[in-house]
Amino acid sequence: MPRICTIPLDTAKVRLQLQKKGVAGDGLALPKYRGLLGTVGTIAREEGLAAL
């Protein structure tokens, strides 16, 4: 699989993993990212494609 596909997915995976650690102490906060493709879409929409 070319890098253009794997790097954005890896970026999304890391964001999801970090979110789980950050939200663990706060039970009231809703997660910002939901699912792998939803995370890619959120990053692209909020930060632009270059962030991926």
Rosetta blueprint (number, residue, H / E / L):
1 M L
2 P L
3 R H
4 I H
5 C H
6 T H
7 I H
8 P H
9 L H
10 D H
11 T H
12 A H
13 K H
14 V H
15 R H
16 L H
17 Q H
18 L H
19 Q H
20 K H
21 K H
22 G H
23 V H
24 A L
25 G L
26 D L
27 G L
28 L L
29 A L
30 L L
31 P L
32 K L
33 Y L
34 R L
35 G L
36 L H
37 L H
38 G H
39 T H
40 V H
41 G H
42 T H
43 I H
44 A H
45 R H
46 E H
47 E H
48 G L
49 L H
50 A H
51 A H
52 L L
